[in-house]
Amino acid sequence: NGAKEIHMVVSCPPTRHPCPYGIDFSSRGELIAGQKGDVAEIARFIGLDSLHYLSIEGMVAATGMPADHFCLACYSGDYPLPPPANLGKFCFENAELFK
């Protein structure tokens, strides 16, 4: 007996890009949305009947604050500071980057 269908709704956009700013994922390979082409492919991989994400715009709108109050780089790929070529967990701890 088990579930006839499985549907998943996520309250944020798909996380597709690495985050060097304190969240510990430094490569796209660590992120399912960074590896898979689209939402349908992610749903198939996980074994879901459907998968729905909130858009960046919808997530920001839900806060009632302007988008520029948030770092959205892990969703959009638009980083507030250019990430170094050697993107890793401690990449911004080098003082040379800030001179």
DSSP file (Angstrom, degrees, kcal/mol; ACC not computed):
  #  RESIDUE AA STRUCTURE BP1 BP2  ACC     N-H-->O    O-->H-N    N-H-->O    O-->H-N    TCO  KAPPA ALPHA  PHI   PSI    X-CA   Y-CA   Z-CA
    1    1 A N              0   0    0      0, 0.0     2,-0.3     0, 0.0     0, 0.0   0.000 360.0 360.0 360.0-174.6    0.0    0.0    0.0
    2    2 A G        -     0   0    0      3,-0.0     2,-0.1     0, 0.0     3,-0.0  -0.698 360.0 -36.1 141.1-173.0    2.0    3.3    0.0
    3    3 A A        -     0   0    0     -2,-0.3     3,-0.1     1,-0.1     0, 0.0  -0.419  40.4-152.0 -69.1 138.0    1.5    6.6   -1.5
    4    4 A K  S    S+     0   0    0      1,-0.3     2,-0.3    -2,-0.1    -1,-0.1   0.836  82.3   9.7 -77.6 -34.6   -0.1    6.7   -5.0
    5    5 A E        -     0   0    0      2,-0.0     2,-0.4    -3,-0.0    -1,-0.3  -0.983  63.5-150.9-143.3 152.6    1.6    9.9   -5.9
    6    6 A I        +     0   0    0     -2,-0.3    43,-3.2    -3,-0.1    44,-1.3  -0.984  16.5 178.7-128.9 122.0    4.3   12.1   -4.4
    7    7 A H  E     -a   50   0A   0     -2,-0.4     2,-0.4    42,-0.2    44,-0.2  -0.956   8.7-161.6-121.9 140.0    4.4   15.8   -5.0
    8    8 A M  E     -a   51   0A   0     42,-2.1    44,-2.4    -2,-0.4     2,-0.5  -0.983   6.3-170.9-127.2 132.6    6.9   18.2   -3.5
    9    9 A V  E     -a   52   0A   0     -2,-0.4     2,-0.4    42,-0.2    44,-0.2  -0.990  11.1-158.7-122.6 124.5    6.7   22.0   -3.1
   10   10 A V  E     -a   53   0A   0     42,-3.1    44,-1.2    -2,-0.5    -2,-0.0  -0.870  15.6-141.0-109.7 134.9    9.8   23.9   -2.1
   11   11 A S  S    S+     0   0    0     -2,-0.4    42,-0.1    42,-0.2    -1,-0.1   0.096  83.0  42.1 -86.3  24.6    9.6   27.4   -0.5
   12   12 A C  S    S-     0   0    0     42,-0.0    42,-1.0    63,-0.0    -2,-0.1  -0.953  94.3 -86.3-152.9 169.3   12.6   28.7   -2.3
   13   13 A P        -     0   0    0      0, 0.0     2,-0.2     0, 0.0    42,-0.1  -0.282  61.7 -77.6 -71.6 166.8   14.1   28.6   -5.8
   14   14 A P        -     0   0    0      0, 0.0     2,-0.9     0, 0.0    39,-0.0  -0.477  43.6-126.6 -64.0 133.8   16.4   25.7   -6.8
   15   15 A T        +     0   0    0     -2,-0.2    18,-0.5     1,-0.2    19,-0.4  -0.757  46.2 155.7 -84.4 108.8   19.9   26.2   -5.4
   16   16 A R        +     0   0    0     58,-1.7    59,-0.2    -2,-0.9    -1,-0.2   0.581  47.1  62.7-111.1 -15.3   22.1   25.9   -8.5
   17   17 A H  S    S-     0   0    0     57,-2.1    10,-0.1     1,-0.1    60,-0.1  -0.876  82.3-103.8-123.3 147.3   25.2   27.8   -7.7
   18   18 A P        -     0   0    0      0, 0.0     8,-0.2     0, 0.0    59,-0.1  -0.223  28.7-142.8 -62.3 154.8   28.0   27.4   -5.1
   19   19 A C  B     +B   25   0B   0      6,-2.7     6,-0.8     4,-0.2     3,-0.4  -0.943  24.0 173.1-125.2 109.9   28.1   29.7   -2.1
   20   20 A P        +     0   0    0      0, 0.0    72,-0.3     0, 0.0    -1,-0.1   0.376  64.7  86.9 -90.4   5.3   31.4   30.9   -0.7
   21   21 A Y  S    S-     0   0    0      2,-0.1     3,-0.1    70,-0.1    68,-0.1   0.096 120.2 -60.6 -98.1  22.7   29.8   33.2    1.8
   22   22 A G  S    S+     0   0    0      1,-0.5     2,-0.4    -3,-0.4    -1,-0.0   0.159 105.1 106.3 125.2 -20.5   29.2   30.9    4.7
   23   23 A I  S    S-     0   0    0      2,-0.1     2,-1.8     1,-0.1    -1,-0.5  -0.792  74.5-123.3 -89.4 134.8   27.0   28.1    3.4
   24   24 A D  S    S+     0   0    0     -2,-0.4     2,-0.3    -3,-0.1    65,-0.1  -0.426  75.0 100.9 -90.4  67.4   29.1   25.0    2.9
   25   25 A F  B     +B   19   0B   0     -2,-1.8    -6,-2.7    -6,-0.8    -2,-0.1  -0.878  36.4 173.1-141.3 115.7   28.7   24.0   -0.7
   26   26 A S        +     0   0    0     -2,-0.3     2,-0.3    -8,-0.2    61,-0.1   0.370  59.4  44.7-106.8   3.3   31.5   25.0   -2.9
   27   27 A S  S >  S-     0   0    0    -10,-0.1     3,-1.5     1,-0.1     4,-0.2  -0.996  72.6-125.0-146.2 153.0   30.7   23.3   -6.2
   28   28 A R  G >  S+     0   0    0     -2,-0.3     3,-1.9     1,-0.3     6,-0.3   0.794 107.4  71.6 -62.6 -27.3   27.7   22.8   -8.4
   29   29 A G  G 3  S+     0   0    0      1,-0.3    -1,-0.3     5,-0.1     6,-0.1   0.697  91.0  57.9 -63.7 -18.9   28.4   19.1   -8.2
   30   30 A E  G <  S+     0   0    0     -3,-1.5     2,-0.5     4,-0.0    -1,-0.3   0.530  98.1  73.5 -85.0  -6.9   27.2   19.1   -4.6
   31   31 A L    X>  -     0   0    0     -3,-1.9     4,-1.3    -4,-0.2     3,-0.6  -0.926  68.6-150.6-116.3 125.2   23.8   20.5   -5.6
   32   32 A I  H 3> S+     0   0    0     -2,-0.5     4,-2.5     1,-0.3     3,-0.5   0.898 103.5  49.7 -59.7 -39.4   21.1   18.4   -7.4
   33   33 A A  H 34 S+     0   0    0    -18,-0.5    -1,-0.3     1,-0.2   -17,-0.2   0.723 107.8  55.4 -72.8 -19.6   19.8   21.6   -9.1
   34   34 A G  H <4 S+     0   0    0     -3,-0.6    -1,-0.2   -19,-0.4    -2,-0.2   0.721 115.0  38.6 -79.6 -22.2   23.4   22.4  -10.2
   35   35 A Q  H  < S+     0   0    0     -4,-1.3     2,-0.2    -3,-0.5    -2,-0.2   0.815 106.2  68.7 -94.7 -37.7   23.7   18.9  -11.8
   36   36 A K  S  < S-     0   0    0     -4,-2.5     3,-0.1    -5,-0.2     6,-0.0  -0.578  75.1-133.5 -91.6 149.3   20.3   18.4  -13.4
   37   37 A G  S    S-     0   0    0     -2,-0.2     2,-0.3     1,-0.1    -1,-0.1   0.870  75.6  -6.2 -70.7 -40.6   19.1   20.4  -16.3
   38   38 A D  S  > S-     0   0    0      1,-0.1     4,-1.9     0, 0.0     3,-0.2  -0.912  74.9 -91.1-151.2 175.1   15.6   21.3  -15.2
   39   39 A V  H  > S+     0   0    0     -2,-0.3     4,-2.7     1,-0.2     5,-0.2   0.867 120.5  55.4 -61.7 -39.6   12.9   20.7  -12.6
   40   40 A A  H  > S+     0   0    0      1,-0.2     4,-2.3     2,-0.2    -1,-0.2   0.890 107.6  50.0 -62.1 -38.5   11.3   17.8  -14.4
   41   41 A E  H  > S+     0   0    0     -3,-0.2     4,-2.3     2,-0.2    -1,-0.2   0.894 110.4  49.6 -67.2 -39.5   14.7   16.0  -14.5
   42   42 A I  H  X S+     0   0    0     -4,-1.9     4,-2.4     2,-0.2     5,-0.2   0.932 110.1  51.3 -62.8 -45.4   15.2   16.6  -10.7
   43   43 A A  H  X>S+     0   0    0     -4,-2.7     5,-3.1     1,-0.2     4,-1.8   0.916 111.3  47.3 -58.7 -44.8   11.7   15.2  -10.0
   44   44 A R  H  <5S+     0   0    0     -4,-2.3    -1,-0.2     3,-0.2    -2,-0.2   0.921 111.0  51.8 -62.3 -43.5   12.4   12.1  -12.0
   45   45 A F  H  <5S+     0   0    0     -4,-2.3    -2,-0.2     1,-0.2    -1,-0.2   0.888 115.2  41.0 -61.1 -40.9   15.8   11.6  -10.3
   46   46 A I  H  <5S-     0   0    0     -4,-2.4    -1,-0.2    -5,-0.1    -2,-0.2   0.729 115.9-114.1 -80.1 -22.6   14.2   11.9   -6.8
   47   47 A G  T  <5 +     0   0    0     -4,-1.8     2,-0.3     1,-0.2    -3,-0.2   0.802  63.0 148.4  92.0  34.3   11.2    9.8   -7.8
   48   48 A L      < -     0   0    0     -5,-3.1    -1,-0.2    -6,-0.2   -41,-0.2  -0.687  51.1-143.4-100.2 153.2    8.5   12.5   -7.6
   49   49 A D  S    S-     0   0    0    -43,-3.2     2,-0.3     1,-0.3   -42,-0.2   0.814  90.2  -0.5 -78.1 -34.2    5.3   12.9   -9.6
   50   50 A S  E     -a    7   0A   0    -44,-1.3   -42,-2.1    -7,-0.1     2,-0.4  -0.991  59.9-164.5-154.0 153.6    5.8   16.6   -9.5
   51   51 A L  E     -a    8   0A   0     -2,-0.3     2,-0.4   -44,-0.2   -42,-0.2  -0.995  10.1-176.2-140.0 129.4    8.2   19.2   -8.1
   52   52 A H  E     -a    9   0A   0    -44,-2.4   -42,-3.1    -2,-0.4     2,-0.3  -0.994   3.9-166.8-132.2 133.9    7.5   22.9   -7.7
   53   53 A Y  E     -a   10   0A   0     -2,-0.4     2,-0.3   -44,-0.2   -42,-0.2  -0.859  26.9-114.2-113.6 151.5    9.9   25.6   -6.5
   54   54 A L        -     0   0    0    -44,-1.2     2,-0.1   -42,-1.0   -42,-0.0  -0.623  39.5-116.2 -74.9 143.1    9.1   29.2   -5.5
   55   55 A S     >  -     0   0    0     -2,-0.3     4,-2.6   -42,-0.1     5,-0.2  -0.339  20.8-111.5 -74.7 163.0   10.6   31.7   -7.9
   56   56 A I  H  > S+     0   0    0      1,-0.2     4,-2.7     2,-0.2     5,-0.2   0.940 121.7  49.7 -57.2 -46.7   13.3   34.2   -6.8
   57   57 A E  H  > S+     0   0    0      1,-0.2     4,-2.6     2,-0.2    -1,-0.2   0.903 111.4  48.2 -61.3 -41.9   10.8   37.0   -7.3
   58   58 A G  H  > S+     0   0    0      2,-0.2     4,-1.8     1,-0.2    -1,-0.2   0.886 111.3  50.1 -65.9 -39.6    8.1   35.1   -5.3
   59   59 A M  H  X S+     0   0    0     -4,-2.6     4,-0.7     2,-0.2    -2,-0.2   0.938 113.9  44.5 -64.5 -46.8   10.5   34.4   -2.4
   60   60 A V  H >X>S+     0   0    0     -4,-2.7     3,-1.3     1,-0.2     4,-0.8   0.927 111.5  53.5 -63.6 -44.6   11.6   38.0   -2.2
   61   61 A A  H ><5S+     0   0    0     -4,-2.6     3,-0.7     1,-0.3    -1,-0.2   0.855 100.8  61.3 -59.2 -35.3    8.0   39.3   -2.4
   62   62 A A  H 3<5S+     0   0    0     -4,-1.8    -1,-0.3     1,-0.2    -2,-0.2   0.745 102.0  52.9 -64.8 -22.6    7.0   37.0    0.5
   63   63 A T  H <<5S-     0   0    0     -3,-1.3    -1,-0.2    -4,-0.7    -2,-0.2   0.734  99.8-135.3 -83.4 -22.7    9.5   38.8    2.7
   64   64 A G  T <<5 +     0   0    0     -4,-0.8    -3,-0.1    -3,-0.7    -2,-0.1   0.595  69.8 110.6  75.6  10.6    8.1   42.3    1.9
   65   65 A M  S   <S-     0   0    0     -5,-0.8    -1,-0.3     1,-0.1    -2,-0.2  -0.795  77.2 -93.6-115.0 158.3   11.7   43.6    1.5
   66   66 A P    >   -     0   0    0      0, 0.0     3,-1.8     0, 0.0     4,-0.1  -0.354  32.5-118.4 -69.1 151.8   13.5   44.7   -1.6
   67   67 A A  G >  S+     0   0    0      1,-0.3     3,-1.9     2,-0.2     5,-0.0   0.804 109.7  69.1 -59.7 -30.7   15.7   42.1   -3.4
   68   68 A D  G 3  S+     0   0    0      1,-0.3    -1,-0.3     3,-0.1     4,-0.0   0.500  85.9  70.0 -73.0   1.1   18.8   44.1   -2.8
   69   69 A H  G <  S+     0   0    0     -3,-1.8     2,-0.3     2,-0.0    -1,-0.3   0.444  98.9  59.0 -87.8  -1.6   18.5   43.3    0.9
   70   70 A F  S <  S-     0   0    0     -3,-1.9     2,-0.7    -4,-0.1   -10,-0.0  -0.915  77.6-127.9-128.5 150.4   19.4   39.7    0.1
   71   71 A C        +     0   0    0     -2,-0.3     3,-0.2     1,-0.1     8,-0.1  -0.902  30.7 171.2 -90.8 120.6   22.3   37.7   -1.4
   72   72 A L    >>  +     0   0    0     -2,-0.7     4,-2.8     6,-0.3     3,-1.6   0.142  37.0 118.5-114.4  16.8   20.6   35.6   -4.0
   73   73 A A  H 3>  +     0   0    0      1,-0.3     4,-2.3     2,-0.2    -1,-0.1   0.827  69.1  58.4 -58.4 -36.9   23.8   34.3   -5.7
   74   74 A C  H 34 S+     0   0    0      1,-0.2   -57,-2.1     2,-0.2   -58,-1.7   0.728 117.5  35.1 -69.1 -18.1   23.1   30.6   -4.9
   75   75 A Y  H <4 S+     0   0    0     -3,-1.6    -2,-0.2   -60,-0.2    -1,-0.2   0.825 132.8  24.3 -95.8 -42.7   19.9   30.9   -6.9
   76   76 A S  H  < S-     0   0    0     -4,-2.8    -3,-0.2     2,-0.2    -2,-0.2   0.723  90.3-127.1 -99.7 -25.0   20.8   33.4   -9.6
   77   77 A G     <  +     0   0    0     -4,-2.3     2,-0.9    -5,-0.4    -4,-0.2   0.468  69.4 128.1  84.3   1.9   24.6   33.0  -10.0
   78   78 A D        -     0   0    0     -6,-0.2    -6,-0.3     4,-0.0    -1,-0.2  -0.812  45.9-160.7 -94.4 102.0   24.9   36.8   -9.6
   79   79 A Y        -     0   0    0     -2,-0.9   -60,-0.0     1,-0.1    -8,-0.0  -0.614  22.4-139.4 -87.7 140.3   27.5   37.2   -6.9
   80   80 A P  S    S+     0   0    0      0, 0.0    -1,-0.1     0, 0.0    -2,-0.0   0.809  99.6  27.0 -66.7 -28.7   27.9   40.5   -4.9
   81   81 A L  S    S-     0   0    0     -3,-0.0     0, 0.0     0, 0.0     0, 0.0  -0.985 103.6-101.1-125.5 140.9   31.7   40.0   -5.1
   82   82 A P        -     0   0    0      0, 0.0    -4,-0.0     0, 0.0     0, 0.0  -0.448  41.4-126.1 -61.8 124.2   33.3   38.0   -7.9
   83   83 A P        -     0   0    0      0, 0.0     4,-0.1     0, 0.0    -4,-0.0  -0.455  28.1-106.1 -70.4 144.9   34.1   34.6   -6.6
   84   84 A P        -     0   0    0      0, 0.0     3,-0.2     0, 0.0     7,-0.1  -0.245  25.5-112.2 -66.1 159.0   37.7   33.5   -7.0
   85   85 A A  S    S+     0   0    0      1,-0.3     2,-1.4     2,-0.1     0, 0.0   0.872 115.8  59.1 -59.6 -37.6   38.6   30.9   -9.6
   86   86 A N  S    S-     0   0    0      5,-0.1     2,-0.5     2,-0.0    -1,-0.3  -0.599  82.6-171.7 -92.3  74.0   39.5   28.5   -6.8
   87   87 A L        +     0   0    0     -2,-1.4     2,-0.3    -3,-0.2    -2,-0.1  -0.556  22.7 139.2 -73.8 116.5   36.0   28.5   -5.2
   88   88 A G    >   -     0   0    0     -2,-0.5     3,-1.7   -68,-0.1     4,-0.2  -0.896  66.9 -82.7-149.0 177.5   36.2   26.7   -1.9
   89   89 A K  T 3  S+     0   0    0     -2,-0.3     3,-0.2     1,-0.3   -67,-0.1   0.822 127.3  32.8 -56.2 -36.6   35.0   26.9    1.7
   90   90 A F  T >  S+     0   0    0      1,-0.2     3,-1.7     2,-0.1    -1,-0.3   0.101  80.2 120.1-109.4  21.9   37.7   29.3    2.8
   91   91 A C  G X  S+     0   0    0     -3,-1.7     3,-0.5     1,-0.3    -1,-0.2   0.762  76.9  46.8 -63.6 -27.2   38.2   31.2   -0.4
   92   92 A F  G 3  S+     0   0    0    -72,-0.3    -1,-0.3    -3,-0.2    -2,-0.1   0.372  90.1  82.9 -95.9   5.9   37.3   34.6    1.1
   93   93 A E  G <   +     0   0    0     -3,-1.7     2,-0.7     4,-0.0    -1,-0.2   0.487  65.7  99.6 -86.6  -1.7   39.4   34.2    4.2
   94   94 A N    X   -     0   0    0     -3,-0.5     3,-1.7    -4,-0.2     4,-0.3  -0.774  66.3-151.4 -86.1 116.0   42.5   35.4    2.2
   95   95 A A  G >  S+     0   0    0     -2,-0.7     3,-1.6     1,-0.3     4,-0.2   0.731  88.1  75.7 -61.5 -22.4   43.1   39.1    3.1
   96   96 A E  G >  S+     0   0    0      1,-0.3     3,-1.1     2,-0.2    -1,-0.3   0.798  85.1  64.3 -60.7 -28.1   44.7   39.6   -0.3
   97   97 A L  G <  S+     0   0    0     -3,-1.7    -1,-0.3     1,-0.2    -2,-0.2   0.754 102.4  48.6 -66.0 -23.6   41.2   39.6   -1.9
   98   98 A F  G <         0   0    0     -3,-1.6    -1,-0.2    -4,-0.3    -2,-0.2   0.278 360.0 360.0-105.8  10.7   40.2   42.7    0.0
   99   99 A K    <         0   0    0     -3,-1.1    -1,-0.2    -4,-0.2    -2,-0.1   0.438 360.0 360.0 -87.1 360.0   43.2   45.0   -0.7
